Amino acid sequence: MLYEVSLLWGKLTLTHFVTDFGLQSGAMAAGKAGQLEWQEGQPTQMDWLVAHSAINAAGVLAVTGSPLAALVEFMIHFLIDAGKAMEMLSYGQDQRAHMVSKLVVAGVAQWGI
């Protein structure tokens, strides 16, 4: 059982690199960090954070097939990236938190907890 969770953690980590870096545009990175000047009709920082977290959750759903794991990923990813945007976390802390969160998500997917 530990082997399965470890294997799933590895898959989720690879998925994280695709969704967190490969599928994140420069505008999304700047927008979720609050570095874009907001204009009427444009996405807000919250919109960017939600969109980015949803992309990461979609990756988890694709790998695990678990809507619960995807929901947990969405919530945790949003909180971590909001913490980074508020300068509560450094880049390194942000990425370490994402890697630890993948263990939680793997556990949820494996055991439904």
OpenMM code with the backbone's topology and positions (N, CA, C; nanometers):
from openmm import Vec3, app, unit

residues = "MET LEU TYR GLU VAL SER LEU LEU TRP GLY LYS LEU THR LEU THR HIS PHE VAL THR ASP PHE GLY LEU GLN SER GLY ALA MET ALA ALA GLY LYS ALA GLY GLN LEU GLU TRP GLN GLU GLY GLN PRO THR GLN MET ASP TRP LEU VAL ALA HIS SER ALA ILE ASN ALA ALA GLY VAL LEU ALA VAL THR GLY SER PRO LEU ALA ALA LEU VAL GLU PHE MET ILE HIS PHE LEU ILE ASP ALA GLY LYS ALA MET GLU MET LEU SER TYR GLY GLN ASP GLN ARG ALA HIS MET VAL SER LYS LEU VAL VAL ALA GLY VAL ALA GLN TRP GLY ILE".split()
positions = [
    Vec3(0.0823, -0.1185, 0.0000),
    Vec3(0.0000, 0.0000, 0.0000),
    Vec3(0.0876, 0.1262, 0.0000),
    Vec3(0.1953, 0.1256, 0.0761),
    Vec3(0.2872, 0.2395, 0.0781),
    Vec3(0.3524, 0.2569, -0.0587),
    Vec3(0.3779, 0.1463, -0.1257),
    Vec3(0.4353, 0.1519, -0.2606),
    Vec3(0.3414, 0.2264, -0.3553),
    Vec3(0.2125, 0.1937, -0.3479),
    Vec3(0.1144, 0.2581, -0.4359),
    Vec3(0.1076, 0.4078, -0.4115),
    Vec3(0.1101, 0.4493, -0.2846),
    Vec3(0.1059, 0.5922, -0.2521),
    Vec3(0.2334, 0.6602, -0.2999),
    Vec3(0.3477, 0.5935, -0.2839),
    Vec3(0.4743, 0.6510, -0.3301),
    Vec3(0.4748, 0.6670, -0.4821),
    Vec3(0.4252, 0.5672, -0.5511),
    Vec3(0.4167, 0.5738, -0.6974),
    Vec3(0.3225, 0.6860, -0.7401),
    Vec3(0.2097, 0.6966, -0.6728),
    Vec3(0.1138, 0.8025, -0.7033),
    Vec3(0.1737, 0.9399, -0.6729),
    Vec3(0.2482, 0.9512, -0.5631),
    Vec3(0.3153, 1.0778, -0.5310),
    Vec3(0.4094, 1.1178, -0.6445),
    Vec3(0.4829, 1.0218, -0.6977),
    Vec3(0.5720, 1.0500, -0.8098),
    Vec3(0.4966, 1.0996, -0.9318),
    Vec3(0.3857, 1.0349, -0.9631),
    Vec3(0.3034, 1.0786, -1.0773),
    Vec3(0.2475, 1.2186, -1.0535),
    Vec3(0.2031, 1.2439, -0.9314),
    Vec3(0.1480, 1.3759, -0.8991),
    Vec3(0.2558, 1.4834, -0.9024),
    Vec3(0.3770, 1.4483, -0.8630),
    Vec3(0.4879, 1.5436, -0.8683),
    Vec3(0.5197, 1.5795, -1.0130),
    Vec3(0.5246, 1.4809, -1.1005),
    Vec3(0.5473, 1.5085, -1.2425),
    Vec3(0.4336, 1.5927, -1.3000),
    Vec3(0.3120, 1.5593, -1.2630),
    Vec3(0.1967, 1.6364, -1.3080),
    Vec3(0.2053, 1.7802, -1.2586),
    Vec3(0.2540, 1.7981, -1.1355),
    Vec3(0.2694, 1.9320, -1.0796),
    Vec3(0.3617, 2.0172, -1.1670),
    Vec3(0.4721, 1.9595, -1.2124),
    Vec3(0.5646, 2.0367, -1.2944),
    Vec3(0.5013, 2.0761, -1.4276),
    Vec3(0.4171, 1.9901, -1.4820),
    Vec3(0.3476, 2.0245, -1.6066),
    Vec3(0.2439, 2.1341, -1.5820),
    Vec3(0.1607, 2.1157, -1.4793),
    Vec3(0.0517, 2.2110, -1.4564),
    Vec3(0.0987, 2.3401, -1.3910),
    Vec3(0.1972, 2.3329, -1.3032),
    Vec3(0.2403, 2.4518, -1.2298),
    Vec3(0.3351, 2.5387, -1.3118),
    Vec3(0.4064, 2.4786, -1.4060),
    Vec3(0.5018, 2.5550, -1.4863),
    Vec3(0.4623, 2.5544, -1.6339),
    Vec3(0.4459, 2.4378, -1.6909),
    Vec3(0.4194, 2.4278, -1.8348),
    Vec3(0.2881, 2.4894, -1.8794),
    Vec3(0.1849, 2.4769, -1.7977),
    Vec3(0.0536, 2.5288, -1.8354),
    Vec3(0.0227, 2.6645, -1.7739),
    Vec3(0.1218, 2.7260, -1.7123),
    Vec3(0.1025, 2.8573, -1.6516),
    Vec3(0.1682, 2.9632, -1.7404),
    Vec3(0.0863, 3.0523, -1.7926),
    Vec3(0.1399, 3.1593, -1.8777),
    Vec3(0.2074, 3.2658, -1.7925),
    Vec3(0.2834, 3.3510, -1.8577),
    Vec3(0.3452, 3.4636, -1.7881),
    Vec3(0.2404, 3.5548, -1.7272),
    Vec3(0.1318, 3.5756, -1.8003),
    Vec3(0.0234, 3.6604, -1.7486),
    Vec3(-0.0387, 3.5984, -1.6242),
    Vec3(-0.0572, 3.4668, -1.6250),
    Vec3(-0.1151, 3.4003, -1.5080),
    Vec3(-0.0215, 3.4116, -1.3886),
    Vec3(0.1062, 3.3912, -1.4099),
    Vec3(0.2030, 3.4011, -1.3000),
    Vec3(0.2028, 3.5421, -1.2408),
    Vec3(0.2035, 3.6425, -1.3272),
    Vec3(0.2018, 3.7811, -1.2797),
    Vec3(0.0670, 3.8154, -1.2157),
    Vec3(-0.0402, 3.7681, -1.2753),
    Vec3(-0.1738, 3.7982, -1.2232),
    Vec3(-0.1986, 3.7395, -1.0866),
    Vec3(-0.1594, 3.6144, -1.0656),
    Vec3(-0.1839, 3.5527, -0.9346),
    Vec3(-0.0923, 3.6100, -0.8273),
    Vec3(0.0199, 3.6682, -0.8697),
    Vec3(0.1115, 3.7325, -0.7752),
    Vec3(0.0708, 3.8776, -0.7472),
    Vec3(-0.0334, 3.9246, -0.8164),
    Vec3(-0.0790, 4.0614, -0.7967),
    Vec3(0.0103, 4.1641, -0.8631),
    Vec3(0.0822, 4.1228, -0.9668),
    Vec3(0.1771, 4.2123, -1.0330),
    Vec3(0.1192, 4.2811, -1.1566),
    Vec3(-0.0069, 4.2533, -1.1885),
    Vec3(-0.0700, 4.3180, -1.3028),
    Vec3(-0.1598, 4.4305, -1.2545),
    Vec3(-0.1554, 4.5407, -1.3262),
    Vec3(-0.2451, 4.6509, -1.2932),
    Vec3(-0.3844, 4.6130, -1.3418),
    Vec3(-0.4791, 4.6089, -1.2490),
    Vec3(-0.6139, 4.5657, -1.2842),
    Vec3(-0.6862, 4.6732, -1.3632),
    Vec3(-0.7594, 4.6295, -1.4642),
    Vec3(-0.8432, 4.7184, -1.5439),
    Vec3(-0.9806, 4.6560, -1.5549),
    Vec3(-1.0814, 4.7408, -1.5690),
    Vec3(-1.2198, 4.6953, -1.5825),
    Vec3(-1.2298, 4.5852, -1.6882),
    Vec3(-1.2957, 4.4773, -1.6536),
    Vec3(-1.3153, 4.3676, -1.7468),
    Vec3(-1.2008, 4.2682, -1.7525),
    Vec3(-1.0940, 4.2931, -1.6781),
    Vec3(-0.9799, 4.2030, -1.6762),
    Vec3(-0.9876, 4.1126, -1.5536),
    Vec3(-0.9237, 3.9958, -1.5596),
    Vec3(-0.9236, 3.9070, -1.4421),
    Vec3(-0.8569, 3.9733, -1.3212),
    Vec3(-0.9109, 3.9454, -1.2051),
    Vec3(-0.8512, 3.9939, -1.0805),
    Vec3(-0.7461, 3.8937, -1.0330),
    Vec3(-0.6730, 3.9310, -0.9300),
    Vec3(-0.5757, 3.8392, -0.8717),
    Vec3(-0.6462, 3.7113, -0.8260),
    Vec3(-0.7638, 3.7258, -0.7672),
    Vec3(-0.8405, 3.6086, -0.7232),
    Vec3(-0.8763, 3.5196, -0.8420),
    Vec3(-0.9167, 3.5806, -0.9525),
    Vec3(-0.9498, 3.5033, -1.0730),
    Vec3(-0.8294, 3.4210, -1.1193),
    Vec3(-0.7118, 3.4835, -1.1204),
    Vec3(-0.5904, 3.4137, -1.1629),
    Vec3(-0.5576, 3.2983, -1.0680),
    Vec3(-0.5701, 3.3224, -0.9368),
    Vec3(-0.5422, 3.2164, -0.8388),
    Vec3(-0.6390, 3.0992, -0.8552),
    Vec3(-0.7663, 3.1307, -0.8759),
    Vec3(-0.8670, 3.0251, -0.8947),
    Vec3(-0.8382, 2.9461, -1.0222),
    Vec3(-0.8103, 3.0176, -1.1319),
    Vec3(-0.7823, 2.9497, -1.2591),
    Vec3(-0.6596, 2.8597, -1.2484),
    Vec3(-0.5536, 2.9108, -1.1874),
    Vec3(-0.4308, 2.8325, -1.1732),
    Vec3(-0.4538, 2.7093, -1.0850),
    Vec3(-0.5254, 2.7282, -0.9765),
    Vec3(-0.5553, 2.6154, -0.8868),
    Vec3(-0.6430, 2.5123, -0.9570),
    Vec3(-0.7359, 2.5592, -1.0401),
    Vec3(-0.8228, 2.4673, -1.1150),
    Vec3(-0.7430, 2.3853, -1.2164),
    Vec3(-0.6451, 2.4475, -1.2805),
    Vec3(-0.5596, 2.3737, -1.3751),
    Vec3(-0.4849, 2.2629, -1.3019),
    Vec3(-0.4319, 2.2954, -1.1846),
    Vec3(-0.3608, 2.1942, -1.1058),
    Vec3(-0.4558, 2.0847, -1.0586),
    Vec3(-0.5764, 2.1216, -1.0194),
    Vec3(-0.6758, 2.0223, -0.9770),
    Vec3(-0.7145, 1.9320, -1.0936),
    Vec3(-0.7244, 1.9884, -1.2132),
    Vec3(-0.7564, 1.9076, -1.3313),
    Vec3(-0.6472, 1.8041, -1.3575),
    Vec3(-0.5221, 1.8426, -1.3353),
    Vec3(-0.4124, 1.7471, -1.3501),
    Vec3(-0.4242, 1.6329, -1.2513),
    Vec3(-0.4603, 1.6650, -1.1274),
    Vec3(-0.4795, 1.5610, -1.0250),
    Vec3(-0.5949, 1.4693, -1.0638),
    Vec3(-0.7033, 1.5279, -1.1120),
    Vec3(-0.8178, 1.4459, -1.1543),
    Vec3(-0.7786, 1.3528, -1.2688),
    Vec3(-0.7000, 1.4039, -1.3640),
    Vec3(-0.6574, 1.3218, -1.4771),
    Vec3(-0.5714, 1.2033, -1.4326),
    Vec3(-0.4867, 1.2256, -1.3325),
    Vec3(-0.3967, 1.1199, -1.2855),
    Vec3(-0.4673, 1.0219, -1.1927),
    Vec3(-0.5509, 1.0736, -1.1027),
    Vec3(-0.6092, 0.9883, -0.9985),
    Vec3(-0.7505, 0.9398, -1.0296),
    Vec3(-0.8240, 1.0167, -1.1084),
    Vec3(-0.9649, 0.9847, -1.1318),
    Vec3(-1.0524, 1.0147, -1.0110),
    Vec3(-0.9965, 1.0816, -0.9112),
    Vec3(-1.0679, 1.1087, -0.7862),
    Vec3(-1.1101, 1.2552, -0.7770),
    Vec3(-1.2414, 1.2819, -0.7848),
    Vec3(-1.2879, 1.4197, -0.7673),
    Vec3(-1.2524, 1.4749, -0.6287),
    Vec3(-1.2536, 1.3899, -0.5270),
    Vec3(-1.2192, 1.4346, -0.3921),
    Vec3(-1.0726, 1.4783, -0.3861),
    Vec3(-0.9839, 1.4006, -0.4452),
    Vec3(-0.8425, 1.4372, -0.4476),
    Vec3(-0.8222, 1.5672, -0.5251),
    Vec3(-0.8967, 1.5841, -0.6339),
    Vec3(-0.8866, 1.7077, -0.7126),
    Vec3(-0.9352, 1.8273, -0.6314),
    Vec3(-1.0421, 1.8105, -0.5553),
    Vec3(-1.0926, 1.9189, -0.4710),
    Vec3(-0.9914, 1.9560, -0.3629),
    Vec3(-0.9310, 1.8542, -0.3012),
    Vec3(-0.8289, 1.8788, -0.1994),
    Vec3(-0.7103, 1.9520, -0.2627),
    Vec3(-0.6690, 1.9089, -0.3817),
    Vec3(-0.5599, 1.9761, -0.4527),
    Vec3(-0.5946, 2.1222, -0.4788),
    Vec3(-0.7158, 2.1466, -0.5265),
    Vec3(-0.7573, 2.2845, -0.5548),
    Vec3(-0.7446, 2.3709, -0.4301),
    Vec3(-0.7980, 2.3241, -0.3191),
    Vec3(-0.7968, 2.4041, -0.1958),
    Vec3(-0.6550, 2.4272, -0.1447),
    Vec3(-0.5749, 2.3210, -0.1396),
    Vec3(-0.4391, 2.3349, -0.0882),
    Vec3(-0.3552, 2.4220, -0.1815),
    Vec3(-0.3679, 2.3990, -0.3113),
    Vec3(-0.2885, 2.4762, -0.4067),
    Vec3(-0.3233, 2.6244, -0.3965),
    Vec3(-0.4510, 2.6541, -0.3863),
    Vec3(-0.4947, 2.7927, -0.3734),
    Vec3(-0.4337, 2.8575, -0.2491),
    Vec3(-0.4414, 2.7880, -0.1364),
    Vec3(-0.3881, 2.8446, -0.0115),
    Vec3(-0.2373, 2.8665, -0.0175),
    Vec3(-0.1654, 2.7706, -0.0732),
    Vec3(-0.0194, 2.7844, -0.0836),
    Vec3(0.0155, 2.9034, -0.1725),
    Vec3(-0.0482, 2.9119, -0.2899),
    Vec3(-0.0137, 3.0201, -0.3821),
    Vec3(-0.0613, 3.1558, -0.3309),
    Vec3(-0.1720, 3.1590, -0.2583),
    Vec3(-0.2156, 3.2848, -0.1960),
    Vec3(-0.1138, 3.3275, -0.0912),
    Vec3(-0.0618, 3.2320, -0.0148),
    Vec3(0.0421, 3.2624, 0.0836),
    Vec3(0.1670, 3.3176, 0.0178),
    Vec3(0.2035, 3.2630, -0.0965),
    Vec3(0.3197, 3.3140, -0.1695),
    Vec3(0.2909, 3.4540, -0.2226),
    Vec3(0.1698, 3.4752, -0.2750),
    Vec3(0.1333, 3.6073, -0.3276),
    Vec3(0.1356, 3.7138, -0.2178),
    Vec3(0.1031, 3.6744, -0.0946),
    Vec3(0.1041, 3.7685, 0.0179),
    Vec3(0.2428, 3.7771, 0.0822),
    Vec3(0.3408, 3.7126, 0.0173),
    Vec3(0.4793, 3.7117, 0.0630),
    Vec3(0.4962, 3.6469, 0.2003),
    Vec3(0.4089, 3.5519, 0.2305),
    Vec3(0.4220, 3.4727, 0.3527),
    Vec3(0.5127, 3.3519, 0.3292),
    Vec3(0.5291, 3.3140, 0.2005),
    Vec3(0.6131, 3.2002, 0.1626),
    Vec3(0.7115, 3.2445, 0.0556),
    Vec3(0.8317, 3.1945, 0.0638),
    Vec3(0.9288, 3.2169, -0.0430),
    Vec3(0.9002, 3.1171, -0.1557),
    Vec3(0.9692, 3.1332, -0.2675),
    Vec3(0.9535, 3.0388, -0.3779),
    Vec3(0.9872, 2.8962, -0.3328),
    Vec3(1.0976, 2.8805, -0.2609),
    Vec3(1.1377, 2.7481, -0.2136),
    Vec3(1.0367, 2.6883, -0.1171),
    Vec3(0.9856, 2.7691, -0.0257),
    Vec3(0.8839, 2.7208, 0.0685),
    Vec3(0.7566, 2.6820, -0.0062),
    Vec3(0.7207, 2.7614, -0.1053),
    Vec3(0.6036, 2.7346, -0.1887),
    Vec3(0.6164, 2.5975, -0.2558),
    Vec3(0.7302, 2.5717, -0.3170),
    Vec3(0.7479, 2.4449, -0.3868),
    Vec3(0.7565, 2.3263, -0.2910),
    Vec3(0.8214, 2.3450, -0.1779),
    Vec3(0.8245, 2.2362, -0.0780),
    Vec3(0.6839, 2.2059, -0.0272),
    Vec3(0.6062, 2.3107, -0.0036),
    Vec3(0.4680, 2.2905, 0.0420),
    Vec3(0.3867, 2.2150, -0.0630),
    Vec3(0.4092, 2.2460, -0.1903),
    Vec3(0.3386, 2.1731, -0.2969),
    Vec3(0.3783, 2.0252, -0.2969),
    Vec3(0.5065, 1.9959, -0.2757),
    Vec3(0.5501, 1.8561, -0.2760),
    Vec3(0.4901, 1.7790, -0.1581),
    Vec3(0.4862, 1.8412, -0.0416),
    Vec3(0.4235, 1.7772, 0.0751),
    Vec3(0.2738, 1.7592, 0.0507),
    Vec3(0.2126, 1.8594, -0.0110),
    Vec3(0.0681, 1.8498, -0.0357),
    Vec3(0.0349, 1.7345, -0.1295),
    Vec3(0.1282, 1.6998, -0.2169),
    Vec3(0.1039, 1.5868, -0.3076),
    Vec3(0.0942, 1.4552, -0.2302),
    Vec3(0.1641, 1.4457, -0.1165),
    Vec3(0.1482, 1.3266, -0.0313),
    Vec3(0.0065, 1.3198, 0.0253),
    Vec3(-0.0436, 1.4350, 0.0679),
    Vec3(-0.1808, 1.4404, 0.1201),
    Vec3(-0.2793, 1.4018, 0.0110),
    Vec3(-0.2610, 1.4594, -0.1066),
    Vec3(-0.3505, 1.4309, -0.2188),
    Vec3(-0.3421, 1.2835, -0.2586),
    Vec3(-0.2217, 1.2273, -0.2579),
    Vec3(-0.2051, 1.0847, -0.2898),
    Vec3(-0.2791, 0.9985, -0.1874),
    Vec3(-0.2699, 1.0358, -0.0601),
    Vec3(-0.3413, 0.9623, 0.0434),
    Vec3(-0.4925, 0.9700, 0.0251),
    Vec3(-0.5408, 1.0880, -0.0087),
    Vec3(-0.6848, 1.1053, -0.0329),
    Vec3(-0.7280, 1.0187, -0.1503),
    Vec3(-0.6492, 1.0214, -0.2580),
    Vec3(-0.6835, 0.9417, -0.3759),
    Vec3(-0.6782, 0.7916, -0.3474),
    Vec3(-0.5791, 0.7506, -0.2700),
    Vec3(-0.5598, 0.6072, -0.2425),
    Vec3(-0.6620, 0.5534, -0.1419),
    Vec3(-0.6856, 0.6313, -0.0364),
    Vec3(-0.7692, 0.5806, 0.0720),
    Vec3(-0.9001, 0.6543, 0.0890),
    Vec3(-0.9199, 0.7600, 0.0131),
    Vec3(-1.0428, 0.8365, 0.0254),
    Vec3(-1.0538, 0.9117, 0.1560),
    Vec3(-0.9380, 0.9467, 0.2137),
    Vec3(-0.9383, 1.0191, 0.3417),
    Vec3(-0.9136, 1.1664, 0.3207),
] * unit.nanometer
topology = app.Topology()
chain = topology.addChain("A")
for resn in residues:
    res = topology.addResidue(resn, chain)
    for name in ("N", "CA", "C"):
        topology.addAtom(name, app.Element.getBySymbol(name[0]), res)
